[in-house]
Amino acid sequence: MYAVGTLLLVPDFILAAFFVLVGRAAAPGSWWDLIDMLANTALWTMRIGIPLVVVLFLLLAGAGFFSAWARTANLVLTGPSVVILVILLFWPQEWPSAGQWLFLAPCVLIFAGSLAKELNDS
């Protein structure tokens, strides 16, 4: 169940990263600054970002299977779910519609479940 929760967090993570990238791209500047920022971001993402994120999500999902690491993995899973929720709720500066809440539901459930498990275990 923990691994499924981690994998359900991936689409929300990608959407939050996209919002941050669009916010950076919308910063004032010239067209060349925009092209330079997008090219540098694409280069970094392809070489380092995507492999790093895949490895980190796999490590996070795998850590839940070992009882010695389960609590740490649960705390780590709670952190990104909170950050993703904050970005997805407050970055667009408008309240989400019903369809958007449906997309956010897994992230909310993962956060609530991780927090409840952490409070229950302590």
N, C-alpha and C positions, 0 to 999 in steps of 0.2 A: 504494500500500500504506500509505503514511503517513497519507493522508486517511481510509482505512478504519479504521485504528487509532485515530485521533482520534474518529471517529464511534462506534466501539465503546466508547469511554470514557464517552460521554454517559450511558447508563443507570446505570453505576456511580456517576457523579458525582451523579445525581439521588437515588439511594438513600443515598449518604453525606450529602447535604444534608438528606434526610428524617430520618436518624438524629440529626443535630445539632439539627434543629428539635424533634424529640421530646424530646431531652435537655434543651433549654431550656424546653420546655413543662412538663416534669416537675419543674422546680425548685420548691421550696416557696413557697407564697404563697396568696393568696385566689383565688376564682373570677374576680373582676374583674381581678386581675393576669394570669391566664391568658388571659382574653378580650382584654384590652388588648394583651398580647404577640402573640397570634395575629393580631389585626387589624392591628397595626403591621407585623408581618412580612409579612402578605399584601399590604398596601398597598405596602410597599417592593419586594416581589418582583414584583408586577404592573407597577409603574411603572418600576423601574430594574433589578431583578435579572435577570429573564428576558431582556429585550433585551440587557443587558450580557453575559450568559453566552453567548447565541447569537452575538453579534458576536465575542466572544473565541474561541469554538470555531471559527468560520468563519475567522478570521484565523490561528489555529493550524494548521488544516487546510490553508489556502492557502499558508502560509509554507513548507511542506514541498516545494512544487513549484518553488521558486526555490533554486538551488544556493547562493547567497550567504546565504540564511536557513535552510538545511536543518539545519545544526548547532545553531543557536540554537533552532529549533523542536523539534528532538529533545530538547535539554536541558529545554525548557519542558514537553514532553510527559512526560518522565520524572518531573518534580516532582509534578504532580497525580496521576499513577498511584500514586506512593508514598503521598501523603497519603490518597488514596481507599482504598488497601489497608489502611493503618493504622486508619482510621476503621471500615471494614467488618469488620476482624478483631478489633479490641480494644474497640469501643464496646459491642457486645452482651454482652460479658463471658462468652461461652461459645464453644467451638471450633465452627467451621462444620461443618455436615453435608455429605454428598456432594452433595446438590442445591445447596446454597449454594456449594460449591466450583466447581460447574459454572457458576454465575452469575459467580463471581469469576475464572474462567479467562481471559476476555479481558483483564481488568485485569492479571493476573499476566503474561500473554504480552506485553502492550504494554510493561510495565515491563522485563521480561527482554530483549525485542527492542531497546528504546531504549537500555538500558544496554549491551548487547552491541555495538550499532552505535557508540555513543559510545566504548567502549573500543577497538573495532577502528579507528576513525578517528584516534584520538590516538596 
